[in-house]
Amino acid sequence: MFKYFIQLILTLLITITIWTKLYSMVDMRLHPQDIPRWKHKLEIVNDQKLYFETLVMGDSSTDAAIVPRFEVGKRFNMSLGAGTPIDAYFYFTRYLKHHAAPKKLIIGFSPINLIGRDEFYDHALMLNFFSFNELFEIGNDLDKLESLHTRAYEMPAIFFNKLKEKNLISYIYYYELASIQLSLSEYQLSLLENLFIPHVYENNLKRYNDFVSNPNMHIEVPSAPISVRSDRVPKKFIMNTLYKKFMERIVALATSRGISVYIIMTPASKVYESFVKRDSYEDLLNFYKKLSASNSLVHAYPKELFYSADLFEDSLHLKEEGAVLFSQVVNKFISE
């Protein structure tokens, strides 16, 4: 009996190993269009020959908003599509393992993306970006927080509350993370249909090669009419608690290495301006002020900027001419 049990375990391990290897071999055929950009930036992080005086971290709005995006010796815009402070923290720790510390770190996220999303599931996890130790670090934090915003908890409140009472939240999280690491999550399996859609792989490979040949190229954002529904703009931008925790870790890690930190909010279209109130950004601004007060190396830009709609691809992503304009503001801020 014991012999058969061992054989079963070995068979499962071999099957899972083969499956995950096969899945990784076709990842460029499966993933969303911004995955090639992630892939290329991760390769830059692991390239020990490169040095950058200034690093930029954030989401796609930051990737679009700050130029130049890549200039050896000067600046590397590490911002990632659907990026969050969680993946940014681990991304930063890896960078410091491979490179000399930069002199300056710019952190910028669109306020709308800080209030509750967890899209690092679809991107960082899909690329097997996190190590198991990093995943456990995230999971351990979840049980200690009062406010939880992760897809793992999209369940009826009665079940969620019972699990929370028994401190079982992180176990659900680990189960979900394990399924993703093994390429067996529902989302990953649903992507398999992309294998049968013409040109997905060719288009992703072309994007990847384009980024390699020109890391400064503007991000791909489908141009769309800029319209904002008032019911989709929060009255107050209350930052996701887990994001706050990892933002604090980024700042602490940077300042411990003598790196000056500059915190910004990327611009939004003036279409948004009519929907936000004087105190809409109070929580974010107070949090940033608290960070800047904690260390003389930390500086926070004091307000959200609204630019003309014709400078945007959509309501959050600047066109290249808008990026040039905002980058002048950022450059002045970090040189003062």
C-alpha beads as a LAMMPS data file, in Angstrom:
LAMMPS data file: protein, C-alpha beads

336 atoms
335 bonds

1 atom types
1 bond types

-500.0 500.0 xlo xhi
-500.0 500.0 ylo yhi
-500.0 500.0 zlo zhi

Masses

1 110.0

Atoms # bond

1 1 1 0.000 0.000 0.000
2 1 1 2.740 2.416 0.993
3 1 1 4.589 1.615 -2.246
4 1 1 1.531 2.519 -4.341
5 1 1 1.059 5.731 -2.365
6 1 1 4.648 6.780 -3.087
7 1 1 4.179 5.926 -6.763
8 1 1 1.003 8.039 -6.855
9 1 1 2.777 11.015 -5.273
10 1 1 5.708 10.710 -7.686
11 1 1 3.341 10.441 -10.656
12 1 1 1.494 13.586 -9.548
13 1 1 4.743 15.492 -9.071
14 1 1 6.053 14.460 -12.484
15 1 1 2.724 15.312 -14.148
16 1 1 2.574 18.736 -12.485
17 1 1 6.204 19.460 -13.404
18 1 1 5.597 18.562 -17.050
19 1 1 2.355 20.571 -17.121
20 1 1 3.850 23.749 -15.639
21 1 1 6.831 23.475 -17.997
22 1 1 4.564 23.088 -21.022
23 1 1 2.418 26.022 -19.871
24 1 1 5.454 28.260 -19.468
25 1 1 6.601 27.347 -22.985
26 1 1 3.400 28.747 -24.498
27 1 1 2.951 31.730 -22.166
28 1 1 3.514 34.287 -24.934
29 1 1 0.641 32.687 -26.833
30 1 1 -1.733 33.121 -23.927
31 1 1 -1.268 36.320 -22.009
32 1 1 -2.723 39.819 -22.356
33 1 1 -0.936 42.313 -24.571
34 1 1 1.044 44.062 -21.827
35 1 1 2.713 40.816 -20.679
36 1 1 5.573 41.192 -23.227
37 1 1 6.407 44.545 -21.623
38 1 1 6.540 42.916 -18.178
39 1 1 8.752 40.179 -19.576
40 1 1 11.259 42.627 -21.059
41 1 1 11.430 44.807 -17.932
42 1 1 12.093 41.767 -15.756
43 1 1 15.018 40.942 -18.010
44 1 1 16.415 44.459 -17.499
45 1 1 16.096 44.028 -13.717
46 1 1 18.210 40.882 -13.933
47 1 1 20.891 42.495 -16.114
48 1 1 23.735 43.250 -13.702
49 1 1 25.671 45.342 -16.223
50 1 1 23.240 48.255 -16.187
51 1 1 23.129 51.202 -13.781
52 1 1 20.431 53.848 -13.465
53 1 1 20.619 56.995 -11.354
54 1 1 16.827 57.238 -11.117
55 1 1 14.203 54.490 -10.961
56 1 1 10.495 55.006 -11.574
57 1 1 7.888 52.580 -10.207
58 1 1 4.145 52.535 -10.673
59 1 1 1.346 51.297 -12.916
60 1 1 0.591 51.790 -16.619
61 1 1 -0.401 55.426 -16.057
62 1 1 3.139 56.055 -14.727
63 1 1 4.688 54.095 -17.580
64 1 1 2.859 56.382 -19.983
65 1 1 3.482 59.597 -18.028
66 1 1 7.235 59.755 -17.348
67 1 1 9.889 59.994 -20.069
68 1 1 12.532 59.048 -20.929
69 1 1 11.554 55.512 -19.938
70 1 1 14.969 53.988 -20.500
71 1 1 18.326 55.712 -20.550
72 1 1 21.313 53.743 -19.271
73 1 1 23.086 55.600 -16.478
74 1 1 20.160 57.986 -16.011
75 1 1 16.625 56.622 -15.768
76 1 1 14.688 53.365 -15.930
77 1 1 10.889 53.534 -15.805
78 1 1 10.145 50.174 -14.189
79 1 1 6.383 50.802 -14.064
80 1 1 4.208 47.856 -15.053
81 1 1 0.751 47.536 -16.563
82 1 1 -1.714 46.823 -13.715
83 1 1 1.222 47.227 -11.316
84 1 1 0.615 47.673 -7.598
85 1 1 2.802 48.546 -4.584
86 1 1 2.930 44.798 -3.856
87 1 1 4.764 43.703 -6.989
88 1 1 6.668 47.019 -6.991
89 1 1 8.152 46.194 -3.581
90 1 1 9.420 42.767 -4.615
91 1 1 10.523 44.135 -7.983
92 1 1 12.567 46.769 -6.153
93 1 1 14.173 44.238 -3.796
94 1 1 15.258 42.155 -6.782
95 1 1 16.639 45.186 -8.539
96 1 1 18.791 46.037 -5.524
97 1 1 20.175 42.487 -5.465
98 1 1 21.442 42.839 -9.037
99 1 1 22.337 46.539 -9.254
100 1 1 23.990 49.343 -7.369
101 1 1 21.415 51.432 -5.512
102 1 1 20.066 54.397 -7.500
103 1 1 20.240 57.914 -6.120
104 1 1 16.541 58.610 -6.618
105 1 1 13.310 56.600 -6.643
106 1 1 10.079 58.011 -8.076
107 1 1 6.889 56.228 -6.975
108 1 1 3.688 57.035 -8.816
109 1 1 0.314 55.325 -9.092
110 1 1 -2.974 56.568 -10.437
111 1 1 -5.231 57.235 -7.400
112 1 1 -8.103 55.271 -8.966
113 1 1 -5.860 52.185 -9.067
114 1 1 -4.922 52.328 -5.383
115 1 1 -8.339 52.017 -3.809
116 1 1 -9.057 48.311 -4.092
117 1 1 -7.821 46.488 -7.180
118 1 1 -5.667 43.394 -6.990
119 1 1 -4.736 42.903 -10.616
120 1 1 -1.359 41.556 -9.589
121 1 1 -3.241 38.239 -9.708
122 1 1 -3.571 38.447 -13.488
123 1 1 -0.052 39.696 -14.172
124 1 1 2.584 39.103 -11.501
125 1 1 1.196 35.721 -10.547
126 1 1 0.587 34.710 -14.140
127 1 1 4.269 35.237 -14.885
128 1 1 5.254 33.273 -11.778
129 1 1 6.752 36.592 -10.713
130 1 1 6.589 35.882 -6.975
131 1 1 8.668 33.244 -5.228
132 1 1 6.895 31.046 -2.680
133 1 1 8.570 32.956 0.154
134 1 1 7.210 36.215 -1.266
135 1 1 3.752 34.707 -1.616
136 1 1 3.766 33.569 2.003
137 1 1 4.895 37.030 3.073
138 1 1 1.875 38.537 1.332
139 1 1 -0.449 35.869 2.754
140 1 1 0.778 36.354 6.302
141 1 1 0.033 40.063 6.040
142 1 1 -3.571 39.456 5.026
143 1 1 -4.670 38.006 8.363
144 1 1 -3.221 41.005 10.204
145 1 1 -5.204 43.605 8.283
146 1 1 -8.631 44.992 9.036
147 1 1 -9.426 45.721 5.409
148 1 1 -8.988 43.031 2.782
149 1 1 -9.426 43.589 -0.947
150 1 1 -8.495 40.462 -2.849
151 1 1 -10.266 38.371 -5.393
152 1 1 -9.951 35.347 -3.097
153 1 1 -12.647 36.872 -0.909
154 1 1 -15.328 37.458 -3.502
155 1 1 -17.702 35.166 -1.670
156 1 1 -20.922 35.577 0.340
157 1 1 -20.252 37.687 3.423
158 1 1 -21.511 34.987 5.788
159 1 1 -18.802 32.546 4.647
160 1 1 -16.144 35.216 4.564
161 1 1 -16.899 36.334 8.131
162 1 1 -16.825 32.770 9.477
163 1 1 -13.444 32.139 7.869
164 1 1 -12.138 35.443 9.194
165 1 1 -13.288 34.557 12.723
166 1 1 -11.336 31.285 12.538
167 1 1 -8.241 32.924 11.012
168 1 1 -8.521 30.797 7.881
169 1 1 -8.345 33.649 5.365
170 1 1 -4.712 33.079 4.475
171 1 1 -5.369 29.380 3.792
172 1 1 -7.812 30.297 1.039
173 1 1 -5.228 32.715 -0.266
174 1 1 -2.499 30.038 -0.263
175 1 1 -4.810 27.602 -2.043
176 1 1 -5.483 30.138 -4.759
177 1 1 -1.821 31.093 -5.061
178 1 1 -0.765 27.457 -5.270
179 1 1 -3.244 26.829 -8.092
180 1 1 -1.775 29.774 -9.986
181 1 1 1.812 28.674 -9.384
182 1 1 0.889 25.274 -10.788
183 1 1 -0.830 26.897 -13.805
184 1 1 -4.126 25.347 -12.763
185 1 1 -6.150 28.420 -11.791
186 1 1 -9.486 29.006 -13.479
187 1 1 -8.174 32.157 -15.145
188 1 1 -5.073 30.455 -16.548
189 1 1 -7.039 27.513 -17.897
190 1 1 -9.452 29.922 -19.574
191 1 1 -6.481 31.481 -21.403
192 1 1 -5.812 28.198 -23.177
193 1 1 -8.417 29.172 -25.755
194 1 1 -5.929 31.799 -26.976
195 1 1 -3.891 28.939 -28.429
196 1 1 -6.561 28.693 -31.114
197 1 1 -6.891 32.422 -31.820
198 1 1 -4.781 33.427 -34.843
199 1 1 -1.833 35.783 -34.404
200 1 1 -1.885 36.085 -30.570
201 1 1 1.630 34.673 -30.288
202 1 1 2.940 36.552 -33.321
203 1 1 1.571 39.860 -32.028
204 1 1 2.969 39.330 -28.520
205 1 1 6.365 38.313 -29.890
206 1 1 6.406 41.422 -32.094
207 1 1 5.579 43.610 -29.075
208 1 1 8.374 41.983 -27.089
209 1 1 10.920 42.505 -29.882
210 1 1 9.747 46.109 -30.298
211 1 1 10.386 46.780 -26.598
212 1 1 13.828 45.176 -26.805
213 1 1 14.813 47.362 -29.750
214 1 1 13.195 50.513 -28.323
215 1 1 12.554 50.480 -24.535
216 1 1 11.423 54.108 -24.780
217 1 1 8.435 53.349 -26.966
218 1 1 5.056 54.574 -25.725
219 1 1 2.832 51.981 -24.085
220 1 1 -0.026 50.538 -26.090
221 1 1 -3.347 51.937 -24.959
222 1 1 -6.336 51.648 -27.277
223 1 1 -7.399 55.220 -27.958
224 1 1 -10.953 55.707 -26.727
225 1 1 -13.389 58.582 -26.224
226 1 1 -12.789 60.065 -22.787
227 1 1 -15.969 59.784 -20.777
228 1 1 -16.322 59.146 -17.066
229 1 1 -19.464 57.992 -15.315
230 1 1 -20.007 59.851 -12.060
231 1 1 -21.095 56.663 -10.258
232 1 1 -17.707 55.095 -11.019
233 1 1 -15.649 57.888 -9.512
234 1 1 -15.320 57.437 -5.728
235 1 1 -16.221 60.385 -3.531
236 1 1 -13.032 59.672 -1.613
237 1 1 -9.929 57.782 -2.704
238 1 1 -9.265 55.503 0.291
239 1 1 -6.074 53.552 -0.322
240 1 1 -6.143 49.755 -0.140
241 1 1 -4.684 48.788 3.259
242 1 1 -2.391 46.118 1.867
243 1 1 -1.070 48.593 -0.715
244 1 1 -0.298 51.065 2.072
245 1 1 1.701 48.417 3.897
246 1 1 3.828 47.635 0.864
247 1 1 4.264 51.305 -0.018
248 1 1 5.693 51.804 3.474
249 1 1 8.066 48.901 2.862
250 1 1 9.288 50.375 -0.414
251 1 1 10.006 53.694 1.284
252 1 1 11.721 52.022 4.262
253 1 1 13.902 49.876 2.004
254 1 1 14.880 52.843 -0.176
255 1 1 15.738 55.183 2.687
256 1 1 17.743 52.449 4.430
257 1 1 19.971 52.475 1.351
258 1 1 20.239 56.268 1.297
259 1 1 17.941 56.632 -1.729
260 1 1 15.862 59.808 -2.036
261 1 1 12.173 58.973 -2.589
262 1 1 9.726 61.146 -4.534
263 1 1 6.023 60.247 -4.367
264 1 1 3.691 61.549 -7.064
265 1 1 0.163 61.030 -8.345
266 1 1 -0.065 60.660 -12.092
267 1 1 -2.333 63.157 -13.850
268 1 1 -5.940 62.527 -14.759
269 1 1 -8.029 64.037 -17.521
270 1 1 -9.930 67.218 -16.698
271 1 1 -13.041 65.110 -17.291
272 1 1 -12.418 63.702 -13.807
273 1 1 -12.024 67.097 -12.182
274 1 1 -15.729 67.899 -12.092
275 1 1 -16.437 64.674 -10.164
276 1 1 -13.882 65.027 -7.366
277 1 1 -14.272 67.186 -4.265
278 1 1 -11.750 69.186 -2.263
279 1 1 -11.273 66.306 0.168
280 1 1 -11.435 63.461 -2.389
281 1 1 -7.683 62.844 -2.173
282 1 1 -7.385 63.609 1.538
283 1 1 -6.584 60.018 2.565
284 1 1 -3.918 59.585 -0.114
285 1 1 -2.326 62.982 0.469
286 1 1 -2.277 62.509 4.242
287 1 1 -0.650 59.103 3.813
288 1 1 1.980 60.555 1.481
289 1 1 2.598 63.456 3.899
290 1 1 3.025 60.937 6.721
291 1 1 5.631 59.079 4.674
292 1 1 7.483 62.290 3.846
293 1 1 7.446 63.352 7.491
294 1 1 8.981 60.033 8.543
295 1 1 12.301 60.655 6.816
296 1 1 14.083 63.666 5.320
297 1 1 14.838 61.576 2.200
298 1 1 11.117 61.260 1.361
299 1 1 9.288 63.964 -0.606
300 1 1 5.638 64.014 -1.678
301 1 1 4.137 66.095 -4.488
302 1 1 1.264 67.975 -2.820
303 1 1 -1.614 67.529 -5.256
304 1 1 -3.287 65.724 -8.142
305 1 1 -2.895 67.347 -11.558
306 1 1 -5.600 67.506 -14.208
307 1 1 -4.598 67.948 -17.840
308 1 1 -6.572 68.722 -20.959
309 1 1 -8.357 65.682 -22.418
310 1 1 -6.540 66.056 -25.740
311 1 1 -3.285 65.073 -23.976
312 1 1 -4.707 61.637 -23.063
313 1 1 -5.207 58.354 -24.904
314 1 1 -8.032 57.641 -22.455
315 1 1 -8.993 59.102 -19.079
316 1 1 -5.778 57.951 -17.311
317 1 1 -2.991 57.351 -19.862
318 1 1 -1.159 60.354 -21.285
319 1 1 -0.136 60.598 -24.904
320 1 1 3.557 61.183 -25.572
321 1 1 3.138 64.981 -25.708
322 1 1 1.311 64.831 -22.356
323 1 1 4.141 62.703 -20.943
324 1 1 6.695 65.312 -21.986
325 1 1 4.677 68.020 -20.196
326 1 1 4.260 66.016 -16.967
327 1 1 7.888 64.857 -17.011
328 1 1 8.963 68.494 -16.882
329 1 1 6.941 68.872 -13.654
330 1 1 8.491 65.686 -12.223
331 1 1 12.029 66.686 -13.197
332 1 1 11.620 70.042 -11.476
333 1 1 10.171 68.339 -8.377
334 1 1 13.053 65.864 -7.974
335 1 1 15.709 68.505 -8.590
336 1 1 14.482 71.007 -5.973

Bonds

1 1 1 2
2 1 2 3
3 1 3 4
4 1 4 5
5 1 5 6
6 1 6 7
7 1 7 8
8 1 8 9
9 1 9 10
10 1 10 11
11 1 11 12
12 1 12 13
13 1 13 14
14 1 14 15
15 1 15 16
16 1 16 17
17 1 17 18
18 1 18 19
19 1 19 20
20 1 20 21
21 1 21 22
22 1 22 23
23 1 23 24
24 1 24 25
25 1 25 26
26 1 26 27
27 1 27 28
28 1 28 29
29 1 29 30
30 1 30 31
31 1 31 32
32 1 32 33
33 1 33 34
34 1 34 35
35 1 35 36
36 1 36 37
37 1 37 38
38 1 38 39
39 1 39 40
40 1 40 41
41 1 41 42
42 1 42 43
43 1 43 44
44 1 44 45
45 1 45 46
46 1 46 47
47 1 47 48
48 1 48 49
49 1 49 50
50 1 50 51
51 1 51 52
52 1 52 53
53 1 53 54
54 1 54 55
55 1 55 56
56 1 56 57
57 1 57 58
58 1 58 59
59 1 59 60
60 1 60 61
61 1 61 62
62 1 62 63
63 1 63 64
64 1 64 65
65 1 65 66
66 1 66 67
67 1 67 68
68 1 68 69
69 1 69 70
70 1 70 71
71 1 71 72
72 1 72 73
73 1 73 74
74 1 74 75
75 1 75 76
76 1 76 77
77 1 77 78
78 1 78 79
79 1 79 80
80 1 80 81
81 1 81 82
82 1 82 83
83 1 83 84
84 1 84 85
85 1 85 86
86 1 86 87
87 1 87 88
88 1 88 89
89 1 89 90
90 1 90 91
91 1 91 92
92 1 92 93
93 1 93 94
94 1 94 95
95 1 95 96
96 1 96 97
97 1 97 98
98 1 98 99
99 1 99 100
100 1 100 101
101 1 101 102
102 1 102 103
103 1 103 104
104 1 104 105
105 1 105 106
106 1 106 107
107 1 107 108
108 1 108 109
109 1 109 110
110 1 110 111
111 1 111 112
112 1 112 113
113 1 113 114
114 1 114 115
115 1 115 116
116 1 116 117
117 1 117 118
118 1 118 119
119 1 119 120
120 1 120 121
121 1 121 122
122 1 122 123
123 1 123 124
124 1 124 125
125 1 125 126
126 1 126 127
127 1 127 128
128 1 128 129
129 1 129 130
130 1 130 131
131 1 131 132
132 1 132 133
133 1 133 134
134 1 134 135
135 1 135 136
136 1 136 137
137 1 137 138
138 1 138 139
139 1 139 140
140 1 140 141
141 1 141 142
142 1 142 143
143 1 143 144
144 1 144 145
145 1 145 146
146 1 146 147
147 1 147 148
148 1 148 149
149 1 149 150
150 1 150 151
151 1 151 152
152 1 152 153
153 1 153 154
154 1 154 155
155 1 155 156
156 1 156 157
157 1 157 158
158 1 158 159
159 1 159 160
160 1 160 161
161 1 161 162
162 1 162 163
163 1 163 164
164 1 164 165
165 1 165 166
166 1 166 167
167 1 167 168
168 1 168 169
169 1 169 170
170 1 170 171
171 1 171 172
172 1 172 173
173 1 173 174
174 1 174 175
175 1 175 176
176 1 176 177
177 1 177 178
178 1 178 179
179 1 179 180
180 1 180 181
181 1 181 182
182 1 182 183
183 1 183 184
184 1 184 185
185 1 185 186
186 1 186 187
187 1 187 188
188 1 188 189
189 1 189 190
190 1 190 191
191 1 191 192
192 1 192 193
193 1 193 194
194 1 194 195
195 1 195 196
196 1 196 197
197 1 197 198
198 1 198 199
199 1 199 200
200 1 200 201
201 1 201 202
202 1 202 203
203 1 203 204
204 1 204 205
205 1 205 206
206 1 206 207
207 1 207 208
208 1 208 209
209 1 209 210
210 1 210 211
211 1 211 212
212 1 212 213
213 1 213 214
214 1 214 215
215 1 215 216
216 1 216 217
217 1 217 218
218 1 218 219
219 1 219 220
220 1 220 221
221 1 221 222
222 1 222 223
223 1 223 224
224 1 224 225
225 1 225 226
226 1 226 227
227 1 227 228
228 1 228 229
229 1 229 230
230 1 230 231
231 1 231 232
232 1 232 233
233 1 233 234
234 1 234 235
235 1 235 236
236 1 236 237
237 1 237 238
238 1 238 239
239 1 239 240
240 1 240 241
241 1 241 242
242 1 242 243
243 1 243 244
244 1 244 245
245 1 245 246
246 1 246 247
247 1 247 248
248 1 248 249
249 1 249 250
250 1 250 251
251 1 251 252
252 1 252 253
253 1 253 254
254 1 254 255
255 1 255 256
256 1 256 257
257 1 257 258
258 1 258 259
259 1 259 260
260 1 260 261
261 1 261 262
262 1 262 263
263 1 263 264
264 1 264 265
265 1 265 266
266 1 266 267
267 1 267 268
268 1 268 269
269 1 269 270
270 1 270 271
271 1 271 272
272 1 272 273
273 1 273 274
274 1 274 275
275 1 275 276
276 1 276 277
277 1 277 278
278 1 278 279
279 1 279 280
280 1 280 281
281 1 281 282
282 1 282 283
283 1 283 284
284 1 284 285
285 1 285 286
286 1 286 287
287 1 287 288
288 1 288 289
289 1 289 290
290 1 290 291
291 1 291 292
292 1 292 293
293 1 293 294
294 1 294 295
295 1 295 296
296 1 296 297
297 1 297 298
298 1 298 299
299 1 299 300
300 1 300 301
301 1 301 302
302 1 302 303
303 1 303 304
304 1 304 305
305 1 305 306
306 1 306 307
307 1 307 308
308 1 308 309
309 1 309 310
310 1 310 311
311 1 311 312
312 1 312 313
313 1 313 314
314 1 314 315
315 1 315 316
316 1 316 317
317 1 317 318
318 1 318 319
319 1 319 320
320 1 320 321
321 1 321 322
322 1 322 323
323 1 323 324
324 1 324 325
325 1 325 326
326 1 326 327
327 1 327 328
328 1 328 329
329 1 329 330
330 1 330 331
331 1 331 332
332 1 332 333
333 1 333 334
334 1 334 335
335 1 335 336
